[in-house]
Structures are given as C-alpha cells and as structure tokens.
Amino acid sequence: MKEIILKNYGLHVIGEIKLSSHVFKLKCEEGYYVAKITSQKSLQNMYDSIETLNLSCFVHIIPNDHHEYLTSYRQQYLYLMPFIESGSQHLKEMKIQFYFETLAYLHGHSFYDMKVNQQYFHTLENDVLKVIQERMAYYEQMITNYENELYRSPSQWLLVMNYYRIYDALCLARQYLSQYMICVQNCRSIRICITYKNFDYQHISLKSKCLISLDYLEMDLPIYDIFDMYQKIPDILFDLDCLSQSYLKKFELREEEKLLLCCLMNIVPIIQLEHDEIDNIIKLSRLLYYLDSIHDFITQL
C-alpha cells in the first residue's frame, strides 16, 4: 500500500494500523490519513454529486494525482481521507441528534423527482409482499415446532404467548402496503435523494461535524435512511424527540412515503433462537421491545 499511496498521492507512509478488514490508519510524514478499500466503483459518481451540490456533511475525500477519488488497488479501489476522531461513545444522544439533522440536510439538498411508471410500484408491492409472506411463514413454522414440544423452554413459551403480536404487525404491514398502493395509483414520479444507509456511532464526528464513512451512499427514497437506522439501533425507538424535532420538522415526508415507511417498520425482523437460553430471552425481549415501539414511532410521522 505504501507504494500506491506514494505514487498516486505523493504521501510518504511511515506506518499503518489495520482498523478493520478494509480500513487502514496511515501515519505519513505529512500527517495522519485513513485509507479505505471498496468494491463500489459507483462511489466515484456519488462523491462527484456531493462535490457538485457542495454538501458539507461528509469527510473530504482526497483526489489522487489523476484528479480521481478512487484509485485501483488489488482488483478493488482505494480512497483516501484525513484521519478524523469519531469522539467519545458517551455522547450517543448528541450523535443521534446530529445524525438526524444531517439526514434532513442531506435529503433536503439532494432530492429530485424521478419519473416512473406504474410497473415500478407493482414491482415494489410484489417485493414487499414477498418479504412479509416469508416472515409470516418463518414465524408460523417456529410456532408449529414449539407447539409440538412436550416441554417448552422459557424462550419458547415467550414466543408462543406473544406470537399474536408478530402476526398482527405483519398484517398491519399488509394494510399499510395496500394504502400505499391506493395513494400512488396516479403517481408518475418518486422522490429520491442521496441516502447514507450506514448509521454507526463510529461514523459520526461531532467535533468535525461530519459523517466519516461513505461506503453505502446511493440515490434512493429518503425513508430508507430512517428504516435502516431503526433496524440497526432499535433501542432508540422510544426516544423519538430527535426524529420529530431534528428531522421531520426540517424535511417533510410525503404521504406515500409515510405509508411505505409504516409498512416497512411493521415487517418484524427475523430472530434465530439457538442453544443459549439467556441469549434467546434477550433476543425475544428486544423483539417485543421493537413491537412496543412501532405504534409510538408511527404517531410521530
């Protein structure tokens, strides 16, 4: 990697620390940098859009000597950025607030209406229905298996006693999907924007006021950033002030977007019960916590 960095960026690497399988912290004579490996060539176009729109919410990617943001590296690509500390993990509430504010800024400054035909909506409906049906079949099979057990474990009893809630949520997802299809029956466009889809506390720098990972940027519906976040960090579902104050009041969702988001949020995540009974209880408790939270989430929209 040293030779690649010197040849393409003119930086003299003294040492490197492997932070993950695709992230390296570099100590150079000129300062500290981070090199990230990606297979996503589309990042070049996405970052071009960020620069064109003059969006200030991301870490700066350093162009190479060919004025490109991606450099070929071992049949993949490498991009370079200055090293930025993500800050303390004890500032989670502040980071969540900043993240929602950043999403509102990002979505509000990058959206446009893209023309689609009705086939787009029917394809989306079929894809979502398929997921709902798969989740329904998955939990029905679990219940069938446990009902045939002569002696059920505590986690199996917990699932059997609360299965009706999983079933109700999936039925509600179908209802919201039907309402969505009615809402869009005369639509000829959808609103898309740059989406981040990579929430992680480590990706947020309060000091530099930016997001420091760019790996999953793409043009998509704005609601997918909200859905992605709550799927990854369901513990914040009871703390919705940030969603309301920092996002929804700054970037207003359209009615059809709200309906689709309500549908997606009611598609119950899959949990897999293993041999560790304590772990199984924790998984189920989190699932029930998620189900408790959905109603309050939807009332915020």
C-alpha positions as CSV (number, residue, x, y, z in Angstrom):
1,M,0.0,0.0,0.0
2,K,2.9,2.4,0.7
3,E,3.9,2.4,-2.9
4,I,0.4,3.0,-4.1
5,I,-0.1,6.0,-1.7
6,L,3.3,7.5,-2.7
7,K,2.7,7.0,-6.5
8,N,-0.9,8.3,-6.5
9,Y,-1.0,10.9,-3.7
10,G,2.6,11.9,-3.1
11,L,2.4,11.0,0.6
12,H,5.2,9.2,2.4
13,V,3.8,6.4,4.6
14,I,5.8,5.7,7.8
15,G,3.5,3.1,9.3
16,E,-0.1,1.7,9.1
17,I,-2.6,0.2,11.5
18,K,-5.3,-2.1,10.3
19,L,-8.6,-0.9,11.8
20,S,-10.7,-3.4,10.0
21,S,-10.6,-5.7,7.0
22,H,-10.9,-2.7,4.7
23,V,-9.9,0.3,6.7
24,F,-6.3,1.4,7.5
25,K,-5.0,4.3,9.5
26,L,-1.8,5.7,7.9
27,K,0.9,7.6,9.6
28,C,2.6,9.7,7.0
29,E,5.4,12.3,7.1
30,E,2.7,14.7,6.1
31,G,0.2,13.7,8.8
32,Y,-2.4,11.1,9.6
33,Y,-4.8,9.6,7.0
34,V,-7.3,6.8,6.6
35,A,-7.3,4.5,3.5
36,K,-10.5,2.6,2.8
37,I,-10.8,-0.3,0.4
38,T,-14.1,-0.6,-1.6
39,S,-15.5,-2.6,-4.5
40,Q,-18.1,0.1,-5.2
41,K,-16.9,2.0,-8.3
42,S,-20.2,4.0,-8.1
43,L,-18.7,5.9,-5.2
44,Q,-16.8,8.0,-7.7
45,N,-20.1,9.3,-9.2
46,M,-21.7,9.7,-5.8
47,Y,-18.9,11.8,-4.5
48,D,-18.9,13.8,-7.7
49,S,-22.6,14.6,-6.9
50,I,-21.6,15.6,-3.3
51,E,-19.0,18.0,-4.6
52,T,-21.3,19.4,-7.3
53,L,-24.0,20.1,-4.7
54,N,-21.4,21.5,-2.3
55,L,-22.7,19.3,0.5
56,S,-20.7,19.9,3.7
57,C,-21.8,16.9,5.8
58,F,-19.2,14.4,4.7
59,V,-15.5,13.9,5.3
60,H,-13.4,15.2,2.4
61,I,-12.0,12.5,0.0
62,I,-8.6,13.4,-1.2
63,P,-8.3,13.2,-5.0
64,N,-5.3,11.4,-6.4
65,D,-2.8,12.8,-8.9
66,H,-5.2,12.0,-11.7
67,H,-7.9,14.1,-10.0
68,E,-10.0,11.0,-9.3
69,Y,-11.4,9.9,-5.9
70,L,-10.9,6.2,-6.4
71,T,-7.5,4.5,-7.1
72,S,-7.2,1.0,-8.4
73,Y,-5.9,-1.4,-5.7
74,R,-5.8,-5.2,-5.9
75,Q,-8.8,-5.6,-8.2
76,Q,-10.7,-3.2,-6.0
77,Y,-10.5,0.5,-5.2
78,L,-8.9,2.6,-2.6
79,Y,-9.9,6.1,-1.4
80,L,-8.0,8.4,1.0
81,M,-9.3,10.8,3.6
82,P,-7.8,12.7,6.5
83,F,-8.0,10.9,9.8
84,I,-10.8,12.3,12.0
85,E,-11.6,11.1,15.5
86,S,-15.2,9.9,15.9
87,G,-15.2,11.1,19.6
88,S,-16.5,9.7,22.8
89,Q,-19.0,6.8,22.9
90,H,-20.7,8.5,25.9
91,L,-22.2,11.2,23.6
92,K,-24.7,8.9,21.9
93,E,-27.7,11.2,22.4
94,M,-25.9,14.1,20.8
95,K,-24.7,11.9,18.0
96,I,-28.2,10.7,17.2
97,Q,-29.5,14.3,17.2
98,F,-26.6,15.4,14.9
99,Y,-27.3,12.4,12.6
100,F,-31.0,13.2,12.2
101,E,-30.1,16.9,11.5
102,T,-27.5,15.7,8.9
103,L,-30.1,13.4,7.2
104,A,-32.6,16.3,7.0
105,Y,-29.8,18.5,5.5
106,L,-28.6,15.7,3.1
107,H,-32.1,14.8,1.9
108,G,-33.3,18.4,1.6
109,H,-30.3,19.4,-0.5
110,S,-30.1,16.5,-2.9
111,F,-33.7,15.3,-3.7
112,Y,-35.4,15.4,-7.0
113,D,-38.4,13.8,-8.6
114,M,-37.7,10.8,-10.9
115,K,-40.3,9.7,-13.4
116,V,-41.5,6.1,-13.0
117,N,-44.4,4.1,-14.5
118,Q,-47.0,2.1,-12.5
119,Q,-44.9,-1.0,-13.1
120,Y,-42.4,0.4,-10.6
121,F,-45.0,0.5,-7.8
122,H,-46.3,-3.0,-8.7
123,T,-42.8,-4.4,-8.6
124,L,-42.2,-2.8,-5.2
125,E,-45.5,-4.1,-3.9
126,N,-44.6,-7.7,-5.0
127,D,-41.2,-7.4,-3.4
128,V,-42.5,-6.2,-0.1
129,L,-45.3,-8.7,-0.1
130,K,-42.8,-11.5,-0.7
131,V,-40.8,-10.4,2.4
132,I,-44.0,-10.2,4.5
133,Q,-45.0,-13.7,3.4
134,E,-41.6,-15.1,4.1
135,R,-41.6,-13.6,7.7
136,M,-45.1,-14.9,8.3
137,A,-44.1,-18.4,7.1
138,Y,-40.9,-18.2,9.2
139,Y,-42.7,-17.5,12.5
140,E,-45.6,-19.8,11.7
141,Q,-43.1,-22.7,11.4
142,M,-41.4,-21.7,14.6
143,I,-44.8,-21.8,16.4
144,T,-45.7,-25.1,14.9
145,N,-42.4,-26.6,16.0
146,Y,-42.8,-25.3,19.6
147,E,-46.5,-26.4,19.9
148,N,-45.4,-30.0,19.3
149,E,-42.8,-29.7,22.1
150,L,-43.8,-31.7,25.2
151,Y,-41.7,-29.4,27.4
152,R,-41.1,-25.9,26.2
153,S,-38.2,-23.7,27.3
154,P,-38.9,-20.2,28.7
155,S,-38.0,-18.6,25.4
156,Q,-40.3,-21.0,23.5
157,W,-43.1,-20.1,25.9
158,L,-42.4,-16.4,25.5
159,L,-42.6,-16.7,21.7
160,V,-45.8,-18.8,21.8
161,M,-47.5,-16.3,24.2
162,N,-46.6,-13.3,22.0
163,Y,-46.9,-14.8,18.6
164,Y,-50.2,-12.9,18.1
165,R,-48.3,-9.6,18.3
166,I,-45.9,-10.7,15.5
167,Y,-48.9,-11.8,13.4
168,D,-50.8,-8.5,14.0
169,A,-47.7,-6.5,13.0
170,L,-47.3,-8.4,9.7
171,C,-51.0,-8.0,9.0
172,L,-50.7,-4.3,9.7
173,A,-47.7,-4.1,7.2
174,R,-50.0,-5.6,4.5
175,Q,-52.7,-2.9,5.3
176,Y,-50.2,-0.1,5.1
177,L,-48.9,-1.5,1.8
178,S,-52.5,-1.6,0.4
179,Q,-53.0,2.0,1.5
180,Y,-49.7,2.9,-0.2
181,M,-50.7,1.4,-3.5
182,I,-54.0,3.3,-3.4
183,C,-52.1,6.5,-2.6
184,V,-49.7,6.1,-5.6
185,Q,-52.2,4.8,-8.2
186,N,-52.0,8.1,-10.1
187,C,-48.3,8.9,-9.3
188,R,-45.9,9.2,-12.2
189,S,-42.8,10.0,-10.1
190,I,-41.0,9.3,-6.9
191,R,-38.7,11.5,-4.8
192,I,-35.2,10.2,-4.5
193,C,-32.1,11.7,-2.8
194,I,-28.7,10.8,-1.6
195,T,-29.1,8.3,1.2
196,Y,-26.5,7.3,3.7
197,K,-27.7,3.9,4.9
198,N,-24.8,3.3,7.2
199,F,-25.6,4.5,10.6
200,D,-23.0,3.8,13.2
201,Y,-21.9,5.9,16.2
202,Q,-18.3,5.5,15.0
203,H,-19.2,7.2,11.7
204,I,-20.2,10.4,13.4
205,S,-17.7,13.1,14.3
206,L,-19.3,15.9,16.4
207,K,-16.0,17.8,16.6
208,S,-15.7,18.0,12.8
209,K,-19.5,18.0,12.2
210,C,-19.4,15.3,9.5
211,L,-20.0,11.7,8.7
212,I,-16.8,9.8,8.2
213,S,-17.9,6.8,6.2
214,L,-19.1,6.9,2.6
215,D,-19.4,3.2,1.6
216,Y,-23.1,2.8,1.1
217,L,-24.1,6.2,-0.5
218,E,-26.7,5.8,-3.2
219,M,-29.7,7.6,-4.7
220,D,-32.9,6.2,-3.1
221,L,-36.1,7.0,-1.3
222,P,-35.4,9.2,1.8
223,I,-37.4,6.8,4.1
224,Y,-34.8,4.1,3.7
225,D,-32.3,6.0,5.8
226,I,-34.9,6.1,8.7
227,F,-35.8,2.5,8.3
228,D,-32.1,1.4,8.1
229,M,-31.3,3.3,11.3
230,Y,-34.1,1.8,13.4
231,Q,-33.3,-1.7,12.1
232,K,-29.7,-1.3,13.3
233,I,-30.4,0.5,16.6
234,P,-33.9,-0.4,17.8
235,D,-33.1,0.7,21.3
236,I,-33.7,4.4,20.3
237,L,-37.3,3.7,19.2
238,F,-38.7,5.0,22.5
239,D,-36.6,8.2,22.2
240,L,-38.3,9.8,19.2
241,D,-37.8,13.5,20.0
242,C,-34.8,13.6,17.8
243,L,-36.7,12.2,14.9
244,S,-39.5,14.7,15.3
245,Q,-37.5,17.8,16.1
246,S,-34.3,17.2,14.1
247,Y,-35.6,15.5,11.0
248,L,-39.4,15.6,10.4
249,K,-39.7,19.4,11.1
250,K,-36.9,20.1,8.7
251,F,-37.6,17.6,6.0
252,E,-41.3,16.8,5.5
253,L,-42.2,13.3,4.3
254,R,-44.9,12.9,1.7
255,E,-48.0,10.9,2.4
256,E,-47.0,8.0,0.3
257,E,-43.5,7.9,1.8
258,K,-45.0,7.8,5.3
259,L,-47.3,4.9,4.3
260,L,-44.4,2.9,2.9
261,L,-42.3,3.6,5.9
262,C,-45.1,2.4,8.2
263,C,-45.4,-0.7,6.2
264,L,-41.6,-1.5,6.4
265,M,-41.4,-0.8,10.1
266,N,-44.2,-3.3,10.8
267,I,-42.3,-6.1,9.0
268,V,-41.0,-7.9,12.0
269,P,-37.2,-8.6,11.9
270,I,-36.2,-12.3,11.9
271,I,-34.6,-13.7,15.1
272,Q,-33.0,-17.1,15.4
273,L,-33.2,-18.9,18.6
274,E,-30.1,-21.0,19.5
275,H,-29.0,-23.2,22.4
276,D,-28.2,-20.4,24.8
277,E,-31.4,-19.8,26.6
278,I,-30.3,-16.5,28.1
279,D,-29.4,-15.2,24.7
280,N,-32.7,-16.4,23.3
281,I,-34.6,-14.5,26.1
282,I,-32.6,-11.3,25.3
283,K,-33.4,-11.7,21.5
284,L,-37.1,-12.1,22.2
285,S,-37.2,-9.3,24.7
286,R,-35.7,-7.0,22.1
287,L,-38.2,-8.1,19.5
288,L,-41.1,-7.4,21.9
289,Y,-39.5,-4.0,22.7
290,Y,-39.4,-3.3,19.0
291,L,-43.1,-4.2,18.6
292,D,-44.0,-2.0,21.6
293,S,-42.2,0.9,19.9
294,I,-43.7,0.8,16.5
295,H,-47.0,2.4,17.4
296,D,-45.3,5.4,19.0
297,F,-43.0,5.7,16.0
298,I,-45.9,5.8,13.6
299,T,-47.7,8.5,15.6
300,Q,-44.6,10.8,15.1
301,L,-44.9,10.7,11.3
